């Protein structure tokens, strides 16, 4: 992403982004979208969003996804999963795409809550 496009979106953000390179898992949350599991690495993140690069062409603005961040393994009890919305998809060189997600809410799997209960992010 260029400095110009970064500054163009910076004014819309409520919190600063930090350069964080952590693995994440992204899956579609809507039944109308074909199922996939993408395992990219974040480029930057904030309390409200994550930006990453992928070779997957299936992301589109407005798409709802489940995001596990950071992602170690499917069975890690420390996983934190979110419901997020794709707010930007950028075509990048070398058949890659930059994807910006807005975190909408967490999916809480703790023993104190029923499975699948939702908590606002």
CNS distance restraints for C-alpha pairs under 8 A (distance, minus, plus):
assign (resid   1 and name CA) (resid   5 and name CA) 6.60 0.50 0.50
assign (resid   1 and name CA) (resid   6 and name CA) 6.64 0.50 0.50
assign (resid   1 and name CA) (resid  92 and name CA) 7.94 0.50 0.50
assign (resid   1 and name CA) (resid  98 and name CA) 7.78 0.50 0.50
assign (resid   2 and name CA) (resid   6 and name CA) 6.14 0.50 0.50
assign (resid   3 and name CA) (resid   7 and name CA) 6.13 0.50 0.50
assign (resid   4 and name CA) (resid   8 and name CA) 6.20 0.50 0.50
assign (resid   5 and name CA) (resid   9 and name CA) 6.49 0.50 0.50
assign (resid   6 and name CA) (resid  10 and name CA) 6.08 0.50 0.50
assign (resid   7 and name CA) (resid  11 and name CA) 7.00 0.50 0.50
assign (resid   9 and name CA) (resid  13 and name CA) 7.00 0.50 0.50
assign (resid  14 and name CA) (resid  48 and name CA) 7.97 0.50 0.50
assign (resid  15 and name CA) (resid  46 and name CA) 6.38 0.50 0.50
assign (resid  15 and name CA) (resid  47 and name CA) 6.83 0.50 0.50
assign (resid  15 and name CA) (resid  48 and name CA) 7.20 0.50 0.50
assign (resid  16 and name CA) (resid  46 and name CA) 6.10 0.50 0.50
assign (resid  17 and name CA) (resid  44 and name CA) 6.03 0.50 0.50
assign (resid  17 and name CA) (resid  45 and name CA) 5.15 0.50 0.50
assign (resid  17 and name CA) (resid  46 and name CA) 4.65 0.50 0.50
assign (resid  18 and name CA) (resid  44 and name CA) 5.34 0.50 0.50
assign (resid  18 and name CA) (resid  45 and name CA) 5.51 0.50 0.50
assign (resid  18 and name CA) (resid  46 and name CA) 6.26 0.50 0.50
assign (resid  19 and name CA) (resid  43 and name CA) 6.02 0.50 0.50
assign (resid  19 and name CA) (resid  44 and name CA) 4.24 0.50 0.50
assign (resid  19 and name CA) (resid  45 and name CA) 6.62 0.50 0.50
assign (resid  20 and name CA) (resid  42 and name CA) 6.31 0.50 0.50
assign (resid  20 and name CA) (resid  43 and name CA) 5.85 0.50 0.50
assign (resid  20 and name CA) (resid  44 and name CA) 4.79 0.50 0.50
assign (resid  20 and name CA) (resid  45 and name CA) 6.16 0.50 0.50
assign (resid  21 and name CA) (resid  41 and name CA) 5.90 0.50 0.50
assign (resid  21 and name CA) (resid  42 and name CA) 4.88 0.50 0.50
assign (resid  21 and name CA) (resid  43 and name CA) 5.41 0.50 0.50
assign (resid  21 and name CA) (resid  44 and name CA) 6.73 0.50 0.50
assign (resid  22 and name CA) (resid  41 and name CA) 5.34 0.50 0.50
assign (resid  22 and name CA) (resid  42 and name CA) 5.37 0.50 0.50
assign (resid  22 and name CA) (resid  43 and name CA) 7.94 0.50 0.50
assign (resid  22 and name CA) (resid  69 and name CA) 7.61 0.50 0.50
assign (resid  22 and name CA) (resid  70 and name CA) 5.83 0.50 0.50
assign (resid  22 and name CA) (resid  71 and name CA) 7.58 0.50 0.50
assign (resid  23 and name CA) (resid  39 and name CA) 6.77 0.50 0.50
assign (resid  23 and name CA) (resid  40 and name CA) 5.98 0.50 0.50
assign (resid  23 and name CA) (resid  41 and name CA) 4.26 0.50 0.50
assign (resid  23 and name CA) (resid  42 and name CA) 6.24 0.50 0.50
assign (resid  23 and name CA) (resid  69 and name CA) 6.97 0.50 0.50
assign (resid  23 and name CA) (resid  70 and name CA) 5.61 0.50 0.50
assign (resid  23 and name CA) (resid  71 and name CA) 5.35 0.50 0.50
assign (resid  23 and name CA) (resid  72 and name CA) 7.17 0.50 0.50
assign (resid  24 and name CA) (resid  39 and name CA) 5.66 0.50 0.50
assign (resid  24 and name CA) (resid  40 and name CA) 5.84 0.50 0.50
assign (resid  24 and name CA) (resid  41 and name CA) 5.89 0.50 0.50
assign (resid  24 and name CA) (resid  42 and name CA) 6.87 0.50 0.50
assign (resid  24 and name CA) (resid  67 and name CA) 6.86 0.50 0.50
assign (resid  24 and name CA) (resid  68 and name CA) 5.56 0.50 0.50
assign (resid  24 and name CA) (resid  69 and name CA) 4.87 0.50 0.50
assign (resid  24 and name CA) (resid  70 and name CA) 5.22 0.50 0.50
assign (resid  24 and name CA) (resid  71 and name CA) 4.66 0.50 0.50
assign (resid  24 and name CA) (resid  72 and name CA) 7.94 0.50 0.50
assign (resid  25 and name CA) (resid  37 and name CA) 6.71 0.50 0.50
assign (resid  25 and name CA) (resid  38 and name CA) 5.70 0.50 0.50
assign (resid  25 and name CA) (resid  39 and name CA) 4.70 0.50 0.50
assign (resid  25 and name CA) (resid  40 and name CA) 6.85 0.50 0.50
assign (resid  25 and name CA) (resid  66 and name CA) 7.97 0.50 0.50
assign (resid  25 and name CA) (resid  67 and name CA) 5.60 0.50 0.50
assign (resid  25 and name CA) (resid  68 and name CA) 5.08 0.50 0.50
assign (resid  25 and name CA) (resid  69 and name CA) 6.88 0.50 0.50
assign (resid  25 and name CA) (resid  70 and name CA) 7.97 0.50 0.50
assign (resid  25 and name CA) (resid  71 and name CA) 6.05 0.50 0.50
assign (resid  26 and name CA) (resid  37 and name CA) 5.81 0.50 0.50
assign (resid  26 and name CA) (resid  38 and name CA) 5.10 0.50 0.50
assign (resid  26 and name CA) (resid  39 and name CA) 6.50 0.50 0.50
assign (resid  26 and name CA) (resid  65 and name CA) 6.49 0.50 0.50
assign (resid  26 and name CA) (resid  66 and name CA) 5.72 0.50 0.50
assign (resid  26 and name CA) (resid  67 and name CA) 4.66 0.50 0.50
assign (resid  26 and name CA) (resid  68 and name CA) 6.65 0.50 0.50
assign (resid  27 and name CA) (resid  35 and name CA) 6.99 0.50 0.50
assign (resid  27 and name CA) (resid  36 and name CA) 5.82 0.50 0.50
assign (resid  27 and name CA) (resid  37 and name CA) 5.02 0.50 0.50
assign (resid  27 and name CA) (resid  38 and name CA) 6.56 0.50 0.50
assign (resid  27 and name CA) (resid  65 and name CA) 5.46 0.50 0.50
assign (resid  27 and name CA) (resid  66 and name CA) 5.16 0.50 0.50
assign (resid  27 and name CA) (resid  67 and name CA) 6.63 0.50 0.50
assign (resid  28 and name CA) (resid  33 and name CA) 6.40 0.50 0.50
assign (resid  28 and name CA) (resid  34 and name CA) 7.52 0.50 0.50
assign (resid  28 and name CA) (resid  35 and name CA) 6.25 0.50 0.50
assign (resid  28 and name CA) (resid  36 and name CA) 6.90 0.50 0.50
assign (resid  28 and name CA) (resid  37 and name CA) 7.98 0.50 0.50
assign (resid  28 and name CA) (resid  63 and name CA) 7.71 0.50 0.50
assign (resid  28 and name CA) (resid  64 and name CA) 6.27 0.50 0.50
assign (resid  28 and name CA) (resid  65 and name CA) 4.26 0.50 0.50
assign (resid  28 and name CA) (resid  66 and name CA) 6.04 0.50 0.50
assign (resid  29 and name CA) (resid  33 and name CA) 7.78 0.50 0.50
assign (resid  29 and name CA) (resid  64 and name CA) 5.68 0.50 0.50
assign (resid  29 and name CA) (resid  65 and name CA) 4.68 0.50 0.50
assign (resid  29 and name CA) (resid  66 and name CA) 5.72 0.50 0.50
assign (resid  29 and name CA) (resid  83 and name CA) 7.77 0.50 0.50
assign (resid  30 and name CA) (resid  64 and name CA) 6.54 0.50 0.50
assign (resid  30 and name CA) (resid  65 and name CA) 7.42 0.50 0.50
assign (resid  38 and name CA) (resid  56 and name CA) 7.74 0.50 0.50
assign (resid  40 and name CA) (resid  52 and name CA) 6.76 0.50 0.50
assign (resid  40 and name CA) (resid  53 and name CA) 6.68 0.50 0.50
assign (resid  40 and name CA) (resid  54 and name CA) 6.15 0.50 0.50
assign (resid  41 and name CA) (resid  52 and name CA) 6.17 0.50 0.50
assign (resid  41 and name CA) (resid  53 and name CA) 7.24 0.50 0.50
assign (resid  42 and name CA) (resid  50 and name CA) 6.71 0.50 0.50
assign (resid  42 and name CA) (resid  51 and name CA) 5.87 0.50 0.50
assign (resid  42 and name CA) (resid  52 and name CA) 4.48 0.50 0.50
assign (resid  42 and name CA) (resid  53 and name CA) 7.28 0.50 0.50
assign (resid  43 and name CA) (resid  50 and name CA) 7.73 0.50 0.50
assign (resid  43 and name CA) (resid  51 and name CA) 5.66 0.50 0.50
assign (resid  43 and name CA) (resid  52 and name CA) 5.07 0.50 0.50
assign (resid  43 and name CA) (resid  53 and name CA) 7.32 0.50 0.50
assign (resid  44 and name CA) (resid  50 and name CA) 6.02 0.50 0.50
assign (resid  44 and name CA) (resid  51 and name CA) 5.43 0.50 0.50
assign (resid  44 and name CA) (resid  52 and name CA) 7.14 0.50 0.50
assign (resid  45 and name CA) (resid  49 and name CA) 5.62 0.50 0.50
assign (resid  45 and name CA) (resid  50 and name CA) 4.29 0.50 0.50
assign (resid  45 and name CA) (resid  51 and name CA) 6.21 0.50 0.50
assign (resid  46 and name CA) (resid  50 and name CA) 6.45 0.50 0.50
assign (resid  48 and name CA) (resid 102 and name CA) 5.84 0.50 0.50
assign (resid  48 and name CA) (resid 103 and name CA) 5.16 0.50 0.50
assign (resid  48 and name CA) (resid 104 and name CA) 7.64 0.50 0.50
assign (resid  48 and name CA) (resid 121 and name CA) 7.44 0.50 0.50
assign (resid  49 and name CA) (resid 100 and name CA) 7.13 0.50 0.50
assign (resid  49 and name CA) (resid 101 and name CA) 5.30 0.50 0.50
assign (resid  49 and name CA) (resid 102 and name CA) 4.47 0.50 0.50
assign (resid  49 and name CA) (resid 103 and name CA) 5.25 0.50 0.50
assign (resid  50 and name CA) (resid 100 and name CA) 5.89 0.50 0.50
assign (resid  50 and name CA) (resid 101 and name CA) 5.23 0.50 0.50
assign (resid  50 and name CA) (resid 102 and name CA) 6.85 0.50 0.50
assign (resid  50 and name CA) (resid 103 and name CA) 7.68 0.50 0.50
assign (resid  51 and name CA) (resid  98 and name CA) 7.01 0.50 0.50
assign (resid  51 and name CA) (resid  99 and name CA) 5.62 0.50 0.50
assign (resid  51 and name CA) (resid 100 and name CA) 4.41 0.50 0.50
assign (resid  51 and name CA) (resid 101 and name CA) 6.25 0.50 0.50
assign (resid  52 and name CA) (resid  98 and name CA) 5.76 0.50 0.50
assign (resid  52 and name CA) (resid  99 and name CA) 5.45 0.50 0.50
assign (resid  52 and name CA) (resid 100 and name CA) 6.72 0.50 0.50
assign (resid  53 and name CA) (resid  96 and name CA) 6.51 0.50 0.50
assign (resid  53 and name CA) (resid  97 and name CA) 5.46 0.50 0.50
assign (resid  53 and name CA) (resid  98 and name CA) 4.49 0.50 0.50
assign (resid  53 and name CA) (resid  99 and name CA) 6.11 0.50 0.50
assign (resid  54 and name CA) (resid  96 and name CA) 5.51 0.50 0.50
assign (resid  54 and name CA) (resid  97 and name CA) 5.32 0.50 0.50
assign (resid  54 and name CA) (resid  98 and name CA) 6.58 0.50 0.50
assign (resid  54 and name CA) (resid  99 and name CA) 7.56 0.50 0.50
assign (resid  55 and name CA) (resid  95 and name CA) 6.17 0.50 0.50
assign (resid  55 and name CA) (resid  96 and name CA) 4.56 0.50 0.50
assign (resid  55 and name CA) (resid  97 and name CA) 6.02 0.50 0.50
assign (resid  56 and name CA) (resid  96 and name CA) 7.51 0.50 0.50
assign (resid  56 and name CA) (resid  97 and name CA) 7.29 0.50 0.50
assign (resid  57 and name CA) (resid  97 and name CA) 7.28 0.50 0.50
assign (resid  59 and name CA) (resid  63 and name CA) 6.79 0.50 0.50
assign (resid  59 and name CA) (resid  86 and name CA) 7.39 0.50 0.50
assign (resid  59 and name CA) (resid  89 and name CA) 7.05 0.50 0.50
assign (resid  59 and name CA) (resid  99 and name CA) 7.62 0.50 0.50
assign (resid  60 and name CA) (resid  86 and name CA) 6.59 0.50 0.50
assign (resid  60 and name CA) (resid  88 and name CA) 7.58 0.50 0.50
assign (resid  60 and name CA) (resid  89 and name CA) 6.45 0.50 0.50
assign (resid  61 and name CA) (resid  85 and name CA) 7.76 0.50 0.50
assign (resid  61 and name CA) (resid  86 and name CA) 5.11 0.50 0.50
assign (resid  61 and name CA) (resid  87 and name CA) 5.22 0.50 0.50
assign (resid  61 and name CA) (resid  88 and name CA) 5.63 0.50 0.50
assign (resid  61 and name CA) (resid  89 and name CA) 6.56 0.50 0.50
assign (resid  62 and name CA) (resid  85 and name CA) 5.80 0.50 0.50
assign (resid  62 and name CA) (resid  86 and name CA) 5.26 0.50 0.50
assign (resid  62 and name CA) (resid  87 and name CA) 6.13 0.50 0.50
assign (resid  63 and name CA) (resid  85 and name CA) 5.59 0.50 0.50
assign (resid  63 and name CA) (resid  86 and name CA) 5.27 0.50 0.50
assign (resid  64 and name CA) (resid  83 and name CA) 6.97 0.50 0.50
assign (resid  64 and name CA) (resid  84 and name CA) 5.69 0.50 0.50
assign (resid  64 and name CA) (resid  85 and name CA) 4.56 0.50 0.50
assign (resid  64 and name CA) (resid  86 and name CA) 6.50 0.50 0.50
assign (resid  65 and name CA) (resid  83 and name CA) 5.80 0.50 0.50
assign (resid  65 and name CA) (resid  84 and name CA) 5.32 0.50 0.50
assign (resid  65 and name CA) (resid  85 and name CA) 6.24 0.50 0.50
assign (resid  65 and name CA) (resid  86 and name CA) 7.67 0.50 0.50
assign (resid  66 and name CA) (resid  81 and name CA) 6.64 0.50 0.50
assign (resid  66 and name CA) (resid  82 and name CA) 5.60 0.50 0.50
assign (resid  66 and name CA) (resid  83 and name CA) 4.75 0.50 0.50
assign (resid  66 and name CA) (resid  84 and name CA) 6.22 0.50 0.50
assign (resid  67 and name CA) (resid  81 and name CA) 5.42 0.50 0.50
assign (resid  67 and name CA) (resid  82 and name CA) 5.06 0.50 0.50
assign (resid  67 and name CA) (resid  83 and name CA) 6.31 0.50 0.50
assign (resid  67 and name CA) (resid  84 and name CA) 6.75 0.50 0.50
assign (resid  68 and name CA) (resid  79 and name CA) 6.41 0.50 0.50
assign (resid  68 and name CA) (resid  80 and name CA) 5.57 0.50 0.50
assign (resid  68 and name CA) (resid  81 and name CA) 4.23 0.50 0.50
assign (resid  68 and name CA) (resid  82 and name CA) 6.29 0.50 0.50
assign (resid  69 and name CA) (resid  79 and name CA) 6.93 0.50 0.50
assign (resid  69 and name CA) (resid  80 and name CA) 5.97 0.50 0.50
assign (resid  69 and name CA) (resid  81 and name CA) 6.53 0.50 0.50
assign (resid  69 and name CA) (resid  82 and name CA) 7.93 0.50 0.50
assign (resid  70 and name CA) (resid  79 and name CA) 6.89 0.50 0.50
assign (resid  70 and name CA) (resid  80 and name CA) 7.22 0.50 0.50
assign (resid  71 and name CA) (resid  79 and name CA) 6.36 0.50 0.50
assign (resid  72 and name CA) (resid  76 and name CA) 6.59 0.50 0.50
assign (resid  72 and name CA) (resid  79 and name CA) 7.54 0.50 0.50
assign (resid  74 and name CA) (resid  79 and name CA) 7.93 0.50 0.50
assign (resid  80 and name CA) (resid 106 and name CA) 7.29 0.50 0.50
assign (resid  80 and name CA) (resid 107 and name CA) 7.48 0.50 0.50
assign (resid  80 and name CA) (resid 108 and name CA) 7.74 0.50 0.50
assign (resid  81 and name CA) (resid 106 and name CA) 5.82 0.50 0.50
assign (resid  81 and name CA) (resid 107 and name CA) 5.44 0.50 0.50
assign (resid  81 and name CA) (resid 108 and name CA) 7.48 0.50 0.50
assign (resid  82 and name CA) (resid 103 and name CA) 6.46 0.50 0.50
assign (resid  82 and name CA) (resid 104 and name CA) 7.09 0.50 0.50
assign (resid  82 and name CA) (resid 105 and name CA) 5.56 0.50 0.50
assign (resid  82 and name CA) (resid 106 and name CA) 4.16 0.50 0.50
assign (resid  82 and name CA) (resid 107 and name CA) 5.47 0.50 0.50
assign (resid  82 and name CA) (resid 121 and name CA) 7.90 0.50 0.50
assign (resid  83 and name CA) (resid 103 and name CA) 6.24 0.50 0.50
assign (resid  83 and name CA) (resid 104 and name CA) 5.61 0.50 0.50
assign (resid  83 and name CA) (resid 105 and name CA) 5.37 0.50 0.50
assign (resid  83 and name CA) (resid 106 and name CA) 6.13 0.50 0.50
assign (resid  83 and name CA) (resid 107 and name CA) 6.93 0.50 0.50
assign (resid  84 and name CA) (resid 101 and name CA) 6.05 0.50 0.50
assign (resid  84 and name CA) (resid 102 and name CA) 5.39 0.50 0.50
assign (resid  84 and name CA) (resid 103 and name CA) 4.34 0.50 0.50
assign (resid  84 and name CA) (resid 104 and name CA) 5.09 0.50 0.50
assign (resid  84 and name CA) (resid 105 and name CA) 7.11 0.50 0.50
assign (resid  85 and name CA) (resid 101 and name CA) 5.47 0.50 0.50
assign (resid  85 and name CA) (resid 102 and name CA) 5.25 0.50 0.50
assign (resid  85 and name CA) (resid 103 and name CA) 6.64 0.50 0.50
assign (resid  85 and name CA) (resid 104 and name CA) 7.03 0.50 0.50
assign (resid  86 and name CA) (resid  99 and name CA) 6.95 0.50 0.50
assign (resid  86 and name CA) (resid 100 and name CA) 5.89 0.50 0.50
assign (resid  86 and name CA) (resid 101 and name CA) 4.57 0.50 0.50
assign (resid  86 and name CA) (resid 102 and name CA) 6.43 0.50 0.50
assign (resid  87 and name CA) (resid  99 and name CA) 7.78 0.50 0.50
assign (resid  87 and name CA) (resid 100 and name CA) 5.67 0.50 0.50
assign (resid  87 and name CA) (resid 101 and name CA) 5.67 0.50 0.50
assign (resid  87 and name CA) (resid 102 and name CA) 6.46 0.50 0.50
assign (resid  88 and name CA) (resid  98 and name CA) 7.83 0.50 0.50
assign (resid  88 and name CA) (resid  99 and name CA) 5.79 0.50 0.50
assign (resid  88 and name CA) (resid 100 and name CA) 5.06 0.50 0.50
assign (resid  88 and name CA) (resid 101 and name CA) 7.28 0.50 0.50
assign (resid  89 and name CA) (resid  97 and name CA) 6.53 0.50 0.50
assign (resid  89 and name CA) (resid  98 and name CA) 5.57 0.50 0.50
assign (resid  89 and name CA) (resid  99 and name CA) 4.67 0.50 0.50
assign (resid  89 and name CA) (resid 100 and name CA) 6.53 0.50 0.50
assign (resid  90 and name CA) (resid  97 and name CA) 5.39 0.50 0.50
assign (resid  90 and name CA) (resid  98 and name CA) 4.83 0.50 0.50
assign (resid  90 and name CA) (resid  99 and name CA) 6.52 0.50 0.50
assign (resid  91 and name CA) (resid  95 and name CA) 7.60 0.50 0.50
assign (resid  91 and name CA) (resid  96 and name CA) 6.40 0.50 0.50
assign (resid  91 and name CA) (resid  97 and name CA) 4.75 0.50 0.50
assign (resid  91 and name CA) (resid  98 and name CA) 6.53 0.50 0.50
assign (resid  92 and name CA) (resid  96 and name CA) 5.05 0.50 0.50
assign (resid  92 and name CA) (resid  97 and name CA) 5.17 0.50 0.50
assign (resid  92 and name CA) (resid  98 and name CA) 6.59 0.50 0.50
assign (resid 103 and name CA) (resid 121 and name CA) 6.62 0.50 0.50
assign (resid 104 and name CA) (resid 120 and name CA) 6.50 0.50 0.50
assign (resid 104 and name CA) (resid 121 and name CA) 5.67 0.50 0.50
assign (resid 105 and name CA) (resid 118 and name CA) 6.73 0.50 0.50
assign (resid 105 and name CA) (resid 119 and name CA) 5.55 0.50 0.50
assign (resid 105 and name CA) (resid 120 and name CA) 4.03 0.50 0.50
assign (resid 105 and name CA) (resid 121 and name CA) 4.05 0.50 0.50
assign (resid 106 and name CA) (resid 118 and name CA) 5.96 0.50 0.50
assign (resid 106 and name CA) (resid 119 and name CA) 5.16 0.50 0.50
assign (resid 106 and name CA) (resid 120 and name CA) 5.97 0.50 0.50
assign (resid 106 and name CA) (resid 121 and name CA) 5.54 0.50 0.50
assign (resid 107 and name CA) (resid 116 and name CA) 6.02 0.50 0.50
assign (resid 107 and name CA) (resid 117 and name CA) 6.11 0.50 0.50
assign (resid 107 and name CA) (resid 118 and name CA) 4.79 0.50 0.50
assign (resid 107 and name CA) (resid 119 and name CA) 6.28 0.50 0.50
assign (resid 108 and name CA) (resid 113 and name CA) 6.98 0.50 0.50
assign (resid 108 and name CA) (resid 115 and name CA) 7.10 0.50 0.50
assign (resid 108 and name CA) (resid 116 and name CA) 6.24 0.50 0.50
assign (resid 108 and name CA) (resid 117 and name CA) 5.60 0.50 0.50
assign (resid 108 and name CA) (resid 118 and name CA) 5.81 0.50 0.50
assign (resid 108 and name CA) (resid 119 and name CA) 6.57 0.50 0.50
assign (resid 109 and name CA) (resid 113 and name CA) 6.65 0.50 0.50
assign (resid 109 and name CA) (resid 114 and name CA) 7.05 0.50 0.50
assign (resid 109 and name CA) (resid 115 and name CA) 5.20 0.50 0.50
assign (resid 109 and name CA) (resid 116 and name CA) 6.16 0.50 0.50
assign (resid 109 and name CA) (resid 117 and name CA) 7.12 0.50 0.50
assign (resid 110 and name CA) (resid 114 and name CA) 7.62 0.50 0.50
assign (resid 110 and name CA) (resid 115 and name CA) 7.50 0.50 0.50
assign (resid 111 and name CA) (resid 115 and name CA) 7.98 0.50 0.50
assign (resid 113 and name CA) (resid 117 and name CA) 6.49 0.50 0.50
